[in-house]
């Protein structure tokens, strides 16, 4: 079994493609991809290292499959788990809630005992507000396939290089 569970939800395929790129960078044998639409509470218990991927949908909401699974997070003890996040959003179309979904999930998982890691700088983005920003940085990797798709690969490579150390790879 891989040592990292990467749980993602996707509406248009952008988050799934990013998840696959992250898996490739960290090593396919190290990362299991799990679509949250098909996940169970028990799936989270299998891993000490987690990566959570969710696009912000509509106006500051979780993607539909994550929204449906969200109440189940209350049943999971994340104590002893190291958790990194990535989100996909549209900073220009939704500047008042860019990456909110990532922040909503990070807050809930931290409340349940998870150790959040893998923050990312806000420099290079244009937005007004975000629940995904804590102490001046995004809680995880912020991607914008609508306005900055040319930066996605570079950002994933830089972020996963940090994760390799944090996840003892």
Secondary structure, 3 states (H helix, E strand, C coil): CCCEEEEECCCCCHHHHHHHHHHHHHCCCCEEEEEHHHCCHHHHHCCCEEEEEEEEECCCEECHHHHHHHHHHHHCCCCCCEEEEEEECCCCCCCCCCCHHHHHHHHHHHHCCCEEECCEECCCCCCCCCCCEECCEECCEEECCCCCHHHHHHHHHHHHHHHHHHCCC
